[in-house]
Structure formats: structure tokens, C-alpha cells
Amino acid sequence: MRETFHAMLVLVAILFFGAAEFCSGWNTSFSCIEGEREALLKFKLCFNDLSDMLSSWKGNDCCEWRGIGCDKNSGHVVSLQLRGSIDQPQLYLIDDVEEVVSSLLKLRYLAHLDLSGNNVNSSLIPPSFGLMKQLRYLNLSSVNFNGRIPGEFGNLTRLHVLDLSNEFFGHLEVDDDIQWISRLPSLQQLDMSGVNLSHASSNLFQVLGMLPSLSWLSLSSCSLKNSHLWSRSPPLNFTFLGNIQYLDLSQNSFQGPIPLFLQNMTSLTFLYLSNNYLSGSISDSIGQFSKLESLDLSDNQLNGSIPDSIGQLYKLETLYLFGNQLSGSIPDNIGQLSNLKTLYLSTNQLSGGIPNSIGQLFKLESIDISNNQLNGVIPESIGKLSNLEILCVQYNSLEGVISEAHFANLSKLIQLDIGLNNLNCEMKSNWRPSFNLIYISMYSCKLGTRFPEWLQFQKTITMVDLSETNISGPLPENIGHMMPELQELYLTNNRLNDSIPRSLCNSKSLGILDLSKNMFSGNIPKSLCNSEALAILDLSSNMLSGSIPNCWRNDQAFYFMDLSSNNLSGLFPSTIRQLSFLHALYLSNNSLHGELHVLLKNFSSLTVLDLGENKFSGNLTWIRVCEIGHHSLKVLRLRKNLFSGYIPLELCSLSQLQILDLADNNLTGKILPCFGKFPTMVNATHLNPDNDSDYFLFWTHLMAVVKGRNLEYGKKTLGLQISIDLSGNNLVGSIPEELVLLKGLHNLNLSWNHLSGEIPKNIGQMENLESLDLSQNELSGTIPNSMSSLTKLSHLNLSYNYLSGPIPTSNQLQTLEDPTIYAGNPQLCGAQLPKKCSNDSLPPTTANSKDGNKDAFEKMWFYIFLMLGFATGFWGVVGTLIFMKSWRYAYFQWVDYVKDWIFVVMTLKVARFKKMFSGNLDDQ
């Protein structure tokens, strides 16, 4: 018994000390391995750490360093998470990328590696990455790798996640052999978005089908075509298709109908096929994807109606069908999608009304059905969507009344866009909405007679567009304080009057202010000079008076300023030259006067300068201060002023000039030959609205005399005009021959001057000319025959000159039947005039010249063949007589015989005649 007791005591002691030792071992944590610490320090030396992400990499215990994960038992580094940012990479490679991989290879237990969002300076991917066979997670996305993805990646057989996406930096591609992917049997997620797969073999999906565990696949922006994915032989692995839960094939070049093999992907929860060229209709089978949470078919060419079966996707949270050609109505059963949060159906051809069932989508956060053909009323049930943040229904034909009921429970609404419909907004004057908007556009909605009072409660609003809403009266004096965060305000084309509130001009956040086409009066507030953020200012077409404030500063951000069509007077403000960022300045149709001095000195970014319809005087020497050959000016409009003197030679240094209008001034001297060297007019370079420097040109309008009419060009049509107008001056001399080099010119108006000499003979080289006005000058000579080559010419005026001769009878000029084109030229003749031309005076037209050349060619060959025939016949006879003696004797004997015969016959005839003549004399 006693022995048993001692044995048990010993056993308990052993268990106690063993448990203590076990617990002690459980609580033990190993510090990092010294060799791995040195490898990490070597890795650190390969990069420039601008954001101090690796600043904690010091000391002995590397397991405590930022981004390092160690095994708690062994102390080995198993995870390296150094994710950067696409906007601001944190690590910049300063060494050879091979050194980076070399240091990583010493981390023999590394299973998780994330270097995404850093910058390796367009290095090639080292094949040695394939030696890191212990990796289970590898993320090298957006690290600015370039070149081919090495096939050695196929050695990473333990990988579960591989992310090589490269949508923002670098240029990665794969060659024809992509079989290495099939050697990754454990792969569950593969992201190669942005990698060029156009050279990959056409059986890409068959290769992917060999990955039994793959459930997440993203191949967006990979330059893929139909042949890469759905070849018919061999058939696709249906097991693979059934496993895929996430599929992104967006931004590729797939064509034709939505592929049928997708019907077998019944496990799909996310399907993205946007930005392709898919056509045809959306199949009713879409309803079988019962697990689908997100569907994106946007920006394709799909047509037909939205199938009713889409109402069966009960788990759907986001639906993107915008940017297609879908027609028909919005299915009423869309209200069954109780989990839907985002619905984008914009830019289609949908018609009918908005279904009332949309009010059942209580989780809906964003709806955009803009730019369709929807009609009817906006259902009040939309006011039940308490989670709604964005409501966009603009660019439709919706009608009816919008009242407080439509916004009853929309307390989370931040964006409201209902403009460009036929809606009447009838809110009570004391209405105070529950929402706090950031963006509101009610363009063309009828709001009543006053500026909406309820907007004063929108303290967070940044953009307001109430253009063409019929509001009138003054703006609230405290509008700038009502909306302190306001950045953009559009109130154009209303009946607002009184003065412009000073509080609005004092706003520190306002960047765009458009009050054009109203009835504002009074002076332009000087407080605009205190604006810090204002970049676009449009006060055109109002009744503003007084002078332009002269208090502008060089630290202001003005890009666009339009003060045209007001009653402004006074001198050009000298401080406006300090706005060095200004791209467009419109001061036309006012009563500004005085001379301009050193105007363009600081305007190195100016694209448009419109000073037309004022009373500016003096010469144009202020143009001489431009930076020669480097100025960005593309539109210079000075028409209807009092400018005088010669056209300065330095005007030709405006190398970007596209529209030059100096009409209706008192300019003298000759037209400069260098006008024929404007590069944009020679090469037909049009203004581009996508170009930052051209953008502000498309903000407003420009008046120009084209084709004999005063036309208004606005927005994109202005960028298509290339024109020179020097009419209504006192210019003398001849039209420079160099002008015919302007092959891109559309409009040339030199009328009402004192130009002499002849019209340039090669004027037909101006192949894009649509309007030509040379009337009311002193031009002489004939109308050049080359004018017949101006096939785009639709307006021509040569009246009241001293032209003579016939009008060319080409097809193009015959289409211009107005006889006033040639009026006042008594020496002209032609079918269009009472004075017809004789045949001798008709000039060869272009067509006749071609016929004449053809006739001359035929005549030449006629005479050649005639001479050859004569030579052949002559030498055929003479040569035979020379070389054949018997023929020669016979021939001359025959000639003698004929000669004798003729002599005898003639002798007998003469004798008979004499006998008859003598007999008649005897009878008399």
C-alpha cells in the first residue's frame, strides 16, 4: 500500500513538472532568426522608403517590425505585407530587382508576400520568383513591372492566391504558352487584370479549366477576344464552370451575344462583362443565377428589352445595364429585388413610365435612369426609399408635378438630378427638407417665380444647377452664407435681376459661377477680386454697367471669364493682365474704349481673346509682346472696333491661331504674306475639347460672319471653324499668293477693302474652303480656272470688282446660281449672267481641260500612226523597185505605156475640140 502511494506520488510529481514544462513551452515566443533579419535589412536597402513604412525596421527582433509576420513557435518569417498605394507608392526600387528576390529567397518559410502598390521602376519580373515554392499568397499588383510574365510562376504549386493585375502602371504580357497556369492546382483566386493576353493561346479557358479549386477569376482589360474563351473544341470543363463564383471579363473586345457557357456558371455571385462589344438581347435564362449579387453588363451594344426574369435575382445588390441600346419598359417586377442597393439603367432607349413598384426597393441607395425616353410621372412611392442617396432621372420626357411627397423619407439623399424633363416643382414656401444635398440639378424644371427658399437649409451643398427654371427677381443677399460649401452655381437663362450679391462673390469655395442670360444690373462687384477659388466666371448677356473692376491679383485661379453682351464701359483694366492662368477672355459687345498696351505679355496660357464690338482704338502693336512662336492663342476676335494702322508682322508668330477676325476696323497696309504659314490653318488642326487648354473654348459661344450671315458658334461647333476675316478695312495691295497654302481654311473674307491685282491662280489648292468673299474690292483679271477645284465651296461673293472674261463652267461653280455673286463686274460673261460668252472666249474648265488633254493625246497617236502608215506604204513600194530589177523594168515600162496612152488620148481630145470650135466659127 505504501509502495503504491509512493508510486502515485512520483507519478503526480512527474505530471506536475511535465505540465509546468509544457505550459512554460506554450508561453515561449521565439524572436526572429538572425539570418532572416539580415535578409530583411538587405531587402530594405533595395528601396527608397519615402513614406517611412520601413522606419521600424531596426533592432534585433524583426518579428516586431511593421509588415512582418512570424511563426509564434519557430520565429521564422512567414508573412511580408508591404502594401503601398497606387496614388502614392511607398517604396521605390533603387537597386536591381534581382537583389530583392535574392533577399526574399532567404526567407525559406515565407508563405504570404504582398508588395502591391509600390514601384519597381518598370523592371522585368525575375524568373527567380518561381523558386519561392512555399508561397501560398502572392500579390504583385500595380508595382510597375514590365515585360513577359515568366513561366516559372508555374512552379509555385502551393499558391492559393495570385494577383498580377497591372491596370495602372507598367505593361505586362504573356506569350503564346500559358500552360504554366495549369500547374497551380491549389489556386483559388487569379487576378491578371490589365495584363496583355492577346498573344495567349486560343484555348485560355481550357487551361483555366484545369484548376479544380479556382473560384475567383478577374481578366479585365486583357485585350481578349472571343477565341480566347469560348472555342468549341475541346468542350469546357463543366466542373470548373460550376465552381466559379467571381468572374470579371470587363473592358475586353468580346463580340456577339452573351456567351452561352455562362449558363453553366450557376454558382456565380459576381459577373462583370462591361465595356465590351456584346450585342443581342439579354436572355431570360438570366433568372437562373439565383446566387448573383452583382451584375454588370454596362457599356456594350445590347438591345431588346430587360427580361422579366431579372426579377428572380432575389440576392442581387447591384445592377449595371447603362450604356446599351435596351428598349421597352422597366419591368414592373423589379420591385421584387428586395436586396438591391444600386440600379443604373442610364443611356439606353427605355420608354414607358417608372414602375410604382420601385418604391418597394427599401435597401436602394442609388438609382440612375437618366438619358432614356421615359415618360409619365415620377411615382410618389420613390419617397419611401429611406436609404436612397442618389436619384438621377435627367434627360427624359418625364412630366407632372414634383412635391414634398416625393422626398418624404429621403433623409439620406445627397444627389438629386431631375433636370431636362418637363417637370413642375411645387414645394411649399415653408418646406424644410430632411435631407442635406451635396449636388442638385433641376435644369429646365419649372420652379415658380422665386429662388427656392428651401435651398437655404442645404448647408453642405457644393453644386447647384437651376438653369432655365423660370425663376425671377433678386437672389438672396445672403446666398453665399446660406451655402458656405458651394463650389459650382449655374443660374443661366432665367429672369433674375437686381445686383449680384456680394456674399456670393466673397465665397472662398466657389469655383464656377454662371449667371449668364439674366437681367442682372448694376456694377460688377469688386469683391470678385477677393475670390480665391473662382476659376470660371460667366456674367454674359445681362445688363451690367460701369467699368470692369481693376483689382485682379496674380494669385487668383481664373481660367475663364465672360463679361460679353452687357453695358460695360471704361478702359481695359490693367490688372486683368495679372491673371496669368486665364485661358479664355470674352469682353465683346460692350462699350469699352481706349488703347491696349502690353495686353498679352502675361497671357501665356490664353486660348481665346474676344474684344469684338467695342470702341477700342489705336494700333495693334500690343500684339508684339507675345512670346514669339510659343503663344497659345487660338482665337483672336477684334471685329467692330476702331483699331487702325498696319497689321503687325508679329501677328504671324501666333502659331496656334485658328480663328482670326479683324473685320470692321480701320486697318491699312497690305495683307501679310506670312498669313499663309499659320500651322493650324495649313494642316487643318481643329480645337479639341478633351485638351485641357481647349476646354474653356467650348464653354460659351462666338459670333462670326460666315457664308454671308452672322452666325453663332457654340461649344463643339466652334472648335470645327477655321477662319480668317479681314473685311471692312482699308487694306490695299494684292492678295498674297501664300494664302493658297491654307488648305485647312474654311472661311476667307477679304471683302470691303481696296485690294487690287488678280485672284491667285492656285486658289483651288484651298481644298477645305466653304465660304469665300472677295466682294467690294478692286480686283481685276479673270476668275481663275482652279476655283473649279473648290468642291466644298457653298458660298461665293466676287461682286463689285473689275473682273473680266468668262465664268468657269465647272460643276461646282454651276451649283452657285445666284447672279449677285458676280454683280458689278460688267466685263464678266457666263451662263449665270445676262451677258453670255462667245465660244471663242470660253475658257477650258477643269472638265474641259481633261477632255482637251484627252483629245490632244488621241491626235498625237493619230499622227504617229498616219506617219507609220505612210512610211510603211512608201517604202513597201519604193523598196521593192530598188531591190527587184525585173519589177523595176516592168514598172517603168508600164509607166511609159501609161504616159504614151495619156498623151495619145489628150492629143485626140485636143484635135476634136479644135475641129468643133472651128466649125462653129464657119457657121457664124
C-alpha positions, 0 to 999 in steps of 0.5 A: 500500500505504501509502495503504491502511494509512493508510486502515485506520488512520483507519478503526480510529481512527474505530471506536475513538472511535465505540465509546468514544462509544457505550459512554460513551452506554450508561453515561449515566443521565439524572436526572429532568426538572425539570418532572416533579419539580415535578409530583411535589412538587405531587402530594405536597402533595395528601396527608397522608403519615402513614406517611412513604412520601413522606419521600424525596421531596426533592432534585433527582433524583426518579428516586431517590425511593421509588415512582418509576420512570424511563426509564434513557435519557430520565429521564422518569417512567414508573412511580408505585407508591404502594401503601398498605394497606387496614388502614392507608392511607398517604396521605390526600387533603387537597386536591381530587382534581382537583389530583392528576390535574392533577399526574399529567397532567404526567407525559406518559410515565407508563405504570404508576400504582398508588395502591391502598390509600390514601384519597381521602376518598370523592371522585368519580373525575375524568373527567380520568383518561381523558386519561392515554392512555399508561397501560398499568397502572392500579390504583385499588383500595380508595382510597375513591372514590365515585360513577359510574365515568366513561366516559372510562376508555374512552379509555385504549386502551393499558391492559393492566391495570385494577383498580377493585375497591372491596370495602372502602371507598367505593361505586362504580357504573356506569350503564346504558352500559358500552360504554366497556369495549369500547374497551380492546382491549389489556386483559388483566386487569379487576378491578371487584370490589365495584363496583355493576353492577346498573344495567349493561346486560343484555348485560355479557358481550357487551361483555366479549366484545369484548376479544380479549386479556382473560384475567383477569376478577374481578366479585365482589360486583357485585350481578349477576344472571343477565341480566347474563351469560348472555342468549341473544341475541346468542350469546357470543363463543366466542373470548373464552370460550376465552381466559379463564383467571381468572374470579371471579363470587363473592358475586353473586345468580346463580340456577339451575344452573351456567351452561352457557357455562362449558363453553366456558371450557376454558382456565380455571385459576381459577373462583370462583362462591361465595356465590351462589344456584346450585342443581342438581347439579354436572355431570360435564362438570366433568372437562373443565377439565383446566387448573383449579387452583382451584375454588370453588363454596362457599356456594350451594344445590347438591345431588346428589352430587360427580361422579366426574369431579372426579377428572380435575382432575389440576392442581387445588390447591384445592377449595371445595364447603362450604356446599351441600346435596351428598349421597352419598359422597366419591368414592373417586377423589379420591385421584387429585388428586395436586396438591391442597393444600386440600379443604373439603367442610364443611356439606353432607349427605355420608354414607358413610365417608372414602375410604382413598384420601385418604391418597394426597393427599401435597401436602394441607395442609388438609382440612375435612369437618366438619358432614356425616353421615359415618360409619365410621372415620377411615382410618389412611392420613390419617397419611401426609399429611406436609404436612397442617396442618389436619384438621377432621372435627367434627360427624359420626357418625364412630366407632372408635378414634383412635391414634398411627397416625393422626398418624404423619407429621403433623409439620406439623399445627397444627389438629386438630378431631375433636370431636362424633363418637363417637370413642375416643382411645387414645394411649399414656401415653408418646406424644410427638407430632411435631407442635406444635398451635396449636388442638385440639378433641376435644369429646365424644371419649372420652379415658380417665380422665386429662388427656392427658399428651401435651398437655404437649409442645404448647408453642405451643398457644393453644386447647384444647377437651376438653369432655365427654371423660370425663376425671377427677381433678386437672389438672396443677399445672403446666398453665399452664407446660406451655402458656405460649401458651394463650389459650382452655381449655374443660374443661366437663362432665367429672369433674375435681376437686381445686383449680384450679391456680394456674399456670393462673390466673397465665397472662398469655395466657389469655383464656377459661377454662371449667371449668364442670360439674366437681367442682372444690373448694376456694377460688377462687384469688386469683391470678385477680386477677393475670390480665391477659388473662382476659376470660371466666371460667366456674367454674359448677356445681362445688363451690367454697367460701369467699368470692369473692376481693376483689382485682379491679383496674380494669385487668383485661379481664373481660367475663364471669364465672360463679361460679353453682351452687357453695358460695360464701359471704361478702359481695359483694366490693367490688372486683368493682365495679372491673371496669368492662368486665364485661358479664355477672355470674352469682353465683346459687345460692350462699350469699352474704349481706349488703347491696349498696351502690353495686353498679352505679355502675361497671357501665356496660357490664353486660348481665346481673346474676344474684344469684338464690338467695342470702341477700342482704338489705336494700333495693334502693336500690343500684339508684339509682346507675345512670346514669339512662336510659343503663344497659345492663342487660338482665337483672336476676335477684334471685329467692330472696333476702331483699331487702325494702322498696319497689321503687325508682322508679329501677328504671324508668330501666333502659331496656334491661331485658328480663328482670326477676325479683324473685320470692321476696323480701320486697318491699312497696309497690305495683307501679310504674306506670312498669313499663309504659314499659320500651322493650324490653318495649313494642316487643318488642326481643329480645337479639341475639347478633351485638351485641357487648354481647349476646354474653356473654348467650348464653354460659351459661344462666338459670333462670326460672319460666315457664308454671308450671315452672322452666325453663332458658334457654340461649344463643339461647333466652334472648335470645327471653324477655321477662319480668317476675316479681314473685311471692312478695312482699308487694306490695299495691295494684292492678295498674297499668293501664300494664302493658297497654302491654307488648305485647312481654311474654311472661311476667307473674307477679304471683302470691303477693302481696296485690294487690287491685282488678280485672284491667285491662280492656285486658289483651288489648292484651298481644298477645305474652303466653304465660304469665300468673299472677295466682294467690294474690292478692286480686283481685276483679271479673270476668275481663275480656272482652279476655283473649279477645284473648290468642291466644298465651296457653298458660298461665293461673293466676287461682286463689285470688282473689275473682273473680266472674261468668262465664268468657269463652267465647272460643276461646282461653280454651276451649283452657285446660281445666284447672279449677285455673286458676280454683280458689278463686274460688267466685263464678266460673261457666263451662263449665270449672267445676262451677258453670255460668252462667245465660244471663242472666249470660253475658257477650258474648265477643269472638265474641259481641260481633261477632255482637251488633254484627252483629245490632244493625246488621241491626235498625237497617236493619230499622227504617229500612226498616219506617219507609220502608215505612210512610211510603211506604204512608201517604202513597201513600194519604193523598196521593192523597185530598188531591190527587184530589177525585173519589177523595176523594168516592168514598172517603168515600162508600164509607166511609159505605156501609161504616159504614151496612152495619156498623151495619145488620148489628150492629143485626140481630145485636143484635135476634136475640140479644135475641129468643133470650135472651128466649125462653129466659127464657119457657121457664124 
